[in-house]
Amino acid sequence: MCVFTNSLFSSSKVIKIKGMISEAPLQQLHDPLFEEHEVKLWVKREDMLHPHISGNKWRKLKYNLQEAKQQGKATLLTFGGAYSNHIAAVAAAGKEFGFTTIGMIRGEEHLPLNPTLDFATSCGMDLHYVDREKYRQKQELTFLQHLAEQFNHPYIIPEGGTNVLAVKGCTEIVQDINIDYNYLCCTSGTGGTIAGIIAGLEGQKQVIGFPALKGGEFLKEEIAQLVQAYNGGSYSNWQLITDYHFGGYAKVKPELLEFMHNFQKHYQVPLEPVYTGKMMFGIYDLIRKGFFPSGSRVVAVHTGGLQGNAGFKERLGVVV
Ligand SMILES: *Cc1c(COP(=O)(O)O)cnc(C)c1O
């Protein structure tokens, strides 16, 4: 259920909302494997920032919400799949900050609504279904103009929330890390989050991205462009590791679920199988293979997304 008791929005630089913690904690993980390879690992718990506007989705929305307010917009319109963490976050943020929200959902309506869309609706989001062919036009100007007219000129946020203001918000993920480290790991969908991390680090440290999609190489160009669009910079201290997609976006394999199960039991850190589960699996595997030189200090960003687990459970009968 979407329950908020208070709606606070100030146009000042500091945006605070009830239930939000100001800094995502860093949690060190301990494992004999790490000792063997002389590697230290921390998780940056962005998932703990807020119960509903979680992880990187809050970072990506923050300056967009501010911009929408400044433009005097009353409505946010965005796009996503039926299990989208971004859709859930926009619905919750709209409720929190006093915007009406419209979700353009890829595919057909299925009733009863899945947990993600049920949550979005309970926050007041108005859902519209777009067939897959039409949905592909979501970035085309004529399609967006048409939507703008149809819905009385809302503030339009792209799929996954990724734009230059989202990159700006994600630079704050690294500003918040107050320990010494050399590697920062992050999972990628559209690449907006890692673009912000790369821009925020300004060439320092090594950034490793784990695409959640199969064939994630295409993201390289997009990430570089996002960084460029944000601060004009071009950096070489980052790479994508494309081996841990487990068959593709939102696809799972038994060894992934087993890893997640053990991880959660051991650390009490919840993961989800679309993004953070695959990244953590990848990090463990890389440590095992000696990828990180001895003495490495690695920070893994937990980007949240835990709302998606309810949908997974429902679809696959998989408890994650
Ligand atoms: C949306 C999402 C991502 C992907 O972020 P991008 O900025 O699109 O790369 C990663 N992790 C989680 C948990 C997400 O919900």
The ligand as a Gaussian input file, in Angstrom:
#p B3LYP/6-31G(d) Opt

LIG

0 1
 C       16.310000       0.924000     -12.603000
 C       17.323000       0.129000     -11.840000
 C       18.663000       0.009000     -12.288000
 C       19.103000       0.562000     -13.600000
 O       19.512000       1.875000     -13.515000
 P       19.934000       2.658000     -14.831000
 O       20.143000       4.026000     -14.376000
 O       18.749000       2.552000     -15.765000
 O       21.116000       2.001000     -15.416000
 C       19.556000      -0.663000     -11.489000
 N       19.172000      -1.244000     -10.336000
 C       17.912000      -1.178000      -9.900000
 C       17.549000      -1.868000      -8.654000
 C       16.946000      -0.492000     -10.634000
 O       15.684000      -0.437000     -10.188000

